Structures are given as C-alpha cells and as structure tokens.
Amino acid sequence: TLAAAKRAKAMGFKLLLDFHYADDWADPGHQPTPAAWKELTHKQLVDAVFAYTRDTIASFKSAGVMPDMVQVGNEITQGMLWPDGKLPENWDNFAQLVKAGIDGVSAGSGTQTHPAIMIHIDRGGDIAGTKYFFDRLSSYNIQFDVIGQSYYPWWQGSLNDLRANLEVTIREYGKDVYLVETAYNWEP
C-alpha cells in the first residue's frame, strides 16, 4: 500500500486510505473480524483498532505519503468487525470501534494535521436509511469530516433517488458527500 501511495502521490493524485478492518473485503453483508483479532474481548478489539490505525497512519507519515482522507471502515451501515460491532444490535460497541479508528488516525498523524475522516455507507438512493444511520451515529458524538456513499442502482434506487438523497444529506449534516463506490448496468 505504501508503494502504491508513493506512486500515486508522485503523479499528483490525492489519496483516500480505506480501512476495511478485515482479512478480506468488507461490505454491508460481510464485515468479518480479522482472524488475529477473533478471540479479543471488546476492549481489546477497540485497543487493536486504535493501535493498528495509529501505526498504519504513522507509517504513511514516515514515508512522506500522508493520506488526504481516511475511511474508517468500508460500507459500515450494518456495522463492522462482526459480531462485536454488528448493527443494529451493538451500536455502543460499534461507536467505540469507529471512535478508536478516528482516534488512531489522529494519534498516527502526530503534530501534523490529520487527514479528513470519512464515514462510508451504502445507501446512495436511500434517504431514510442514510438519515437513520447518521442520526444514530451523531447521537454518539462521533467527529468526522465527510460522508461517503456507495451507489449501485440495482440495489440503491434511481439516479433521481441518489440526487434527492445527496441533497438531503448535505443539507442535514453540512458535510461534503463523495460517491466512493459506484457502478452502472453494462448490459440489460
């Protein structure tokens, strides 16, 4: 990842680092806890998320390729690090895990301004789902900078649904919103 970041930065690209906190891809239906963390208690898992995130960001900083933005989890509408941070049943645990990731970004950045923090969900055209998630997250006073959305029309509504959700999200939360995952039908 550091080698790819160095190439990207050398070409003038900005860098979004996405922590999946999994040994494999993490998505709304699949948020596996890494094998090395499976037997950890909740407190140990929170500490592991913090330390892993801190150490990773510190490595990027030392390499001179600090990310411009960091995503704490990937499509985390259903939580992350299951079963400990699975939603909707474990909101308290989930909030502590997200906060540990955010705190790890800050700690790894040291005195340097930390990268923007993105919270990424998979509700591109779903106003109610987006509002439910971010209203609930906000109740835990989680501090983040931008909202990331996935948008796949076969699961998340029409382009008009996406537009309406983006407008509501920007108005309600006063944050920039990025489409960080998307695709469109390439065949009937």
FINUNU-390986 format. One record per residue (C-alpha): residue number from 0; residue in one letter; x, y, z. Coordinates in Angstrom, 3 decimals, padded with zeros to 6 digits. Each point is the difference from the previous one (the first is absolute). Example, Ala and Ser with C-alpha at 12.3 -4.5 7.8 and 13.67 -1.06 7.14 Angstrom:
+-----+--------+----------+----------+----------+
! num ! residu !       px !       py !       pz !
+-----+--------+----------+----------+----------+
!   0 !      A !  012.300 ! -004.500 !  007.800 !
!   1 !      S !  001.370 !  003.440 ! -000.660 !
+-----+--------+----------+----------+----------+
***
This chain:
+-----+--------+----------+----------+----------+
! num ! residu !       px !       py !       pz !
+-----+--------+----------+----------+----------+
!   0 !      T !  000.000 !  000.000 !  000.000 !
!   1 !      L !  002.862 !  002.367 !  000.780 !
!   2 !      A !  001.581 ! -000.675 ! -003.399 !
!   3 !      A ! -003.300 !  000.719 ! -001.765 !
!   4 !      A ! -000.438 !  003.158 !  002.088 !
!   5 !      K !  003.481 !  001.195 ! -000.972 !
!   6 !      R ! -000.770 ! -000.538 ! -003.698 !
!   7 !      A ! -003.363 !  001.763 !  000.298 !
!   8 !      K !  001.424 !  002.982 !  001.878 !
!   9 !      A !  002.902 !  000.260 ! -002.483 !
!  10 !      M ! -002.588 !  000.334 ! -002.783 !
!  11 !      G ! -001.820 !  002.757 !  001.886 !
!  12 !      F ! -002.978 ! -002.081 !  001.093 !
!  13 !      K ! -001.784 !  000.414 !  003.299 !
!  14 !      L ! -000.252 ! -003.074 !  002.195 !
!  15 !      L ! -002.997 ! -001.504 !  001.790 !
!  16 !      L !  001.052 ! -002.827 !  002.326 !
!  17 !      D ! -002.852 ! -002.418 !  000.728 !
!  18 !      F !  000.316 ! -002.141 !  003.130 !
!  19 !      H ! -002.100 ! -003.134 ! -000.445 !
!  20 !      Y !  001.081 ! -001.454 !  003.379 !
!  21 !      A ! -000.336 ! -003.484 ! -001.489 !
!  22 !      D !  002.215 ! -002.641 ! -001.589 !
!  23 !      D ! -002.144 !  000.217 ! -003.126 !
!  24 !      W ! -002.410 !  002.459 ! -001.617 !
!  25 !      A ! -002.499 !  001.576 !  002.401 !
!  26 !      D ! -003.437 !  001.051 ! -001.238 !
!  27 !      P ! -003.570 !  000.313 !  001.349 !
!  28 !      G ! -000.535 ! -003.762 !  000.105 !
!  29 !      H !  003.538 ! -000.980 !  001.002 !
!  30 !      Q !  001.940 !  001.709 !  002.811 !
!  31 !      P !  002.237 ! -002.771 !  001.325 !
!  32 !      T !  002.315 !  000.557 !  002.932 !
!  33 !      P !  003.625 ! -000.750 ! -000.963 !
!  34 !      A !  001.075 ! -003.497 !  001.057 !
!  35 !      A !  002.712 !  001.415 !  002.288 !
!  36 !      W ! -002.652 !  002.003 !  001.887 !
!  37 !      K ! -002.770 ! -002.630 !  000.218 !
!  38 !      E !  000.584 ! -000.945 !  003.643 !
!  39 !      L !  000.389 !  003.561 !  001.296 !
!  40 !      T ! -002.398 !  001.487 !  002.516 !
!  41 !      H ! -001.825 !  003.163 ! -001.029 !
!  42 !      K !  002.493 !  002.193 !  001.881 !
!  43 !      Q !  002.927 ! -001.824 ! -001.618 !
!  44 !      L ! -001.644 !  000.390 ! -003.415 !
!  45 !      V ! -000.401 !  003.753 !  000.544 !
!  46 !      D !  003.666 !  000.196 !  001.004 !
!  47 !      A !  001.011 ! -002.044 ! -003.066 !
!  48 !      V ! -001.927 !  002.283 ! -002.369 !
!  49 !      F !  001.635 !  003.046 !  001.569 !
!  50 !      A !  003.544 ! -001.449 ! -000.090 !
!  51 !      Y ! -000.300 ! -001.416 ! -003.535 !
!  52 !      T ! -001.375 !  003.278 ! -001.349 !
!  53 !      R !  002.561 !  002.108 !  001.891 !
!  54 !      D !  002.918 ! -002.129 ! -001.164 !
!  55 !      T ! -001.189 ! -000.081 ! -003.607 !
!  56 !      I ! -000.455 !  003.779 ! -000.166 !
!  57 !      A !  003.399 !  000.492 !  001.668 !
!  58 !      S !  001.542 ! -002.203 ! -002.722 !
!  59 !      F ! -001.574 !  002.142 ! -002.721 !
!  60 !      K !  001.209 !  003.136 !  001.756 !
!  61 !      S !  003.557 ! -001.367 !  000.308 !
!  62 !      A ! -000.036 ! -000.925 ! -003.693 !
!  63 !      G ! -001.049 !  003.554 ! -000.904 !
!  64 !      V ! -003.304 ! -001.103 ! -001.548 !
!  65 !      M ! -002.595 !  001.054 !  002.557 !
!  66 !      P ! -003.496 ! -000.809 ! -001.297 !
!  67 !      D ! -002.192 !  002.990 ! -000.772 !
!  68 !      M ! -003.008 ! -001.867 !  001.327 !
!  69 !      V ! -000.538 ! -003.137 !  002.089 !
!  70 !      Q ! -003.060 ! -002.214 ! -000.046 !
!  71 !      V ! -000.636 ! -001.707 !  003.356 !
!  72 !      G ! -001.679 ! -003.174 ! -001.210 !
!  73 !      N ! -001.510 ! -000.869 ! -003.359 !
!  74 !      E ! -003.761 !  000.214 ! -000.575 !
!  75 !      I ! -000.682 ! -000.186 !  003.738 !
!  76 !      T ! -003.791 !  000.355 ! -000.063 !
!  77 !      Q ! -000.274 ! -003.419 !  001.659 !
!  78 !      G !  002.969 !  000.640 !  002.289 !
!  79 !      M !  003.501 ! -001.433 ! -000.148 !
!  80 !      L !  002.108 ! -002.652 !  001.697 !
!  81 !      W ! -002.902 ! -002.419 !  000.390 !
!  82 !      P ! -001.388 ! -001.184 !  002.314 !
!  83 !      D !  001.355 !  002.540 !  002.508 !
!  84 !      G ! -000.859 !  003.090 ! -002.060 !
!  85 !      K ! -002.993 ! -001.386 ! -001.926 !
!  86 !      L ! -002.951 !  002.327 ! -000.464 !
!  87 !      P ! -002.681 !  000.606 !  001.027 !
!  88 !      E !  000.496 ! -002.071 !  003.152 !
!  89 !      N !  003.424 !  001.325 !  001.068 !
!  90 !      W ! -000.053 !  003.773 ! -000.535 !
!  91 !      D !  001.991 !  000.731 !  003.160 !
!  92 !      N !  002.792 ! -002.386 ! -001.039 !
!  93 !      F ! -000.077 !  001.241 ! -003.589 !
!  94 !      A !  000.302 !  003.642 !  001.071 !
!  95 !      Q !  002.989 ! -000.824 !  002.195 !
!  96 !      L !  001.690 ! -001.831 ! -002.901 !
!  97 !      V ! -000.552 !  002.907 ! -002.399 !
!  98 !      K !  001.261 !  002.482 !  002.568 !
!  99 !      A !  003.097 ! -002.165 !  000.586 !
! 100 !      G !  000.728 !  000.106 ! -003.736 !
! 101 !      I ! -000.429 !  003.774 ! -000.120 !
! 102 !      D !  002.168 !  000.452 !  003.085 !
! 103 !      G !  002.616 ! -002.251 ! -001.595 !
! 104 !      V !  000.137 !  002.247 ! -003.075 !
! 105 !      S !  000.570 !  003.011 !  002.229 !
! 106 !      A !  002.654 ! -001.739 !  002.121 !
! 107 !      G !  001.854 ! -001.314 ! -003.049 !
! 108 !      S !  000.040 !  003.464 ! -001.550 !
! 109 !      G !  001.856 !  001.445 !  002.990 !
! 110 !      T !  000.323 !  003.765 ! -000.159 !
! 111 !      Q ! -000.799 !  000.017 ! -003.729 !
! 112 !      T ! -003.579 !  000.860 ! -000.927 !
! 113 !      H ! -001.815 ! -003.288 ! -000.261 !
! 114 !      P ! -001.666 ! -001.144 ! -003.209 !
! 115 !      A ! -003.695 !  000.674 ! -000.470 !
! 116 !      I ! -002.109 ! -002.786 !  001.534 !
! 117 !      M ! -002.665 ! -001.638 ! -002.173 !
! 118 !      I ! -002.874 ! -002.154 !  001.195 !
! 119 !      H ! -001.092 ! -002.189 ! -002.930 !
! 120 !      I ! -003.385 ! -001.703 ! -000.309 !
! 121 !      D ! -001.881 ! -001.719 ! -002.816 !
! 122 !      R ! -003.262 !  001.930 ! -000.246 !
! 123 !      G !  000.445 !  002.093 ! -003.166 !
! 124 !      G ! -003.677 !  000.402 ! -000.848 !
! 125 !      D ! -001.451 ! -000.694 !  003.448 !
! 126 !      I ! -000.861 !  003.159 !  001.942 !
! 127 !      A ! -001.604 ! -001.811 !  002.949 !
! 128 !      G !  002.904 ! -002.449 !  000.356 !
! 129 !      T !  002.575 !  002.782 ! -000.226 !
! 130 !      K ! -001.822 !  002.136 !  002.568 !
! 131 !      Y ! -000.455 ! -002.923 !  002.387 !
! 132 !      F !  003.707 ! -000.852 ! -000.110 !
! 133 !      F !  001.404 !  003.523 !  000.333 !
! 134 !      D ! -002.562 !  001.138 !  002.578 !
! 135 !      R !  000.858 ! -003.023 !  002.126 !
! 136 !      L !  003.762 !  000.456 ! -000.537 !
! 137 !      S ! -000.332 !  003.681 !  000.923 !
! 138 !      S ! -001.639 ! -000.967 !  003.296 !
! 139 !      Y !  003.409 ! -001.436 !  001.003 !
! 140 !      N !  001.748 !  003.295 ! -000.785 !
! 141 !      I !  002.306 ! -001.672 ! -002.541 !
! 142 !      Q !  002.091 !  002.737 ! -001.644 !
! 143 !      F !  000.623 ! -000.432 ! -003.731 !
! 144 !      D !  000.473 !  002.264 ! -002.997 !
! 145 !      V ! -001.687 ! -001.471 ! -003.080 !
! 146 !      I ! -002.626 ! -002.547 ! -000.959 !
! 147 !      G !  000.695 ! -002.728 ! -002.532 !
! 148 !      Q ! -002.778 ! -001.791 ! -001.837 !
! 149 !      S ! -000.098 ! -003.051 ! -002.218 !
! 150 !      Y ! -002.471 !  000.113 ! -002.839 !
! 151 !      Y ! -000.977 ! -003.090 ! -001.967 !
! 152 !      P ! -003.327 !  000.640 ! -001.758 !
! 153 !      W ! -001.164 ! -003.609 !  000.076 !
! 154 !      W !  000.065 !  000.130 !  003.832 !
! 155 !      Q ! -000.202 !  003.681 !  000.918 !
! 156 !      G ! -002.552 !  001.722 ! -002.179 !
! 157 !      S ! -000.091 !  002.165 ! -003.105 !
! 158 !      L !  002.238 !  002.926 ! -000.860 !
! 159 !      N ! -002.829 !  002.269 !  001.176 !
! 160 !      D ! -000.023 ! -001.869 !  003.343 !
! 161 !      L !  003.759 !  000.534 !  000.256 !
! 162 !      R ! -000.336 !  003.701 ! -000.761 !
! 163 !      A ! -002.742 !  000.458 !  002.592 !
! 164 !      N !  002.025 ! -001.863 !  002.644 !
! 165 !      L !  003.140 !  002.025 ! -000.696 !
! 166 !      E ! -001.956 !  003.253 !  000.296 !
! 167 !      V ! -001.596 ! -001.045 !  003.307 !
! 168 !      T !  003.282 ! -001.346 !  001.391 !
! 169 !      I !  001.932 !  003.186 ! -000.772 !
! 170 !      R ! -002.762 !  002.180 !  001.435 !
! 171 !      E ! -000.517 ! -002.120 !  003.144 !
! 172 !      Y !  003.625 ! -000.610 !  000.960 !
! 173 !      G !  001.878 !  002.924 ! -001.575 !
! 174 !      K !  002.793 ! -002.222 ! -001.303 !
! 175 !      D !  001.424 ! -000.721 ! -003.410 !
! 176 !      V ! -001.250 ! -003.294 ! -001.447 !
! 177 !      Y !  002.047 ! -002.202 ! -002.325 !
! 178 !      L ! -001.097 ! -002.948 ! -002.103 !
! 179 !      V !  002.861 ! -002.348 !  000.797 !
! 180 !      E ! -001.435 ! -003.173 ! -001.527 !
! 181 !      T ! -002.232 ! -000.115 ! -003.020 !
! 182 !      A ! -000.804 ! -001.941 ! -003.124 !
! 183 !      Y ! -002.701 !  000.007 ! -002.597 !
! 184 !      N ! -001.645 ! -002.764 ! -002.001 !
! 185 !      W !  002.139 ! -000.937 ! -003.000 !
! 186 !      E ! -002.520 ! -002.430 ! -001.468 !
! 187 !      P ! -003.780 ! -000.422 !  000.149 !
+-----+--------+----------+----------+----------+
***
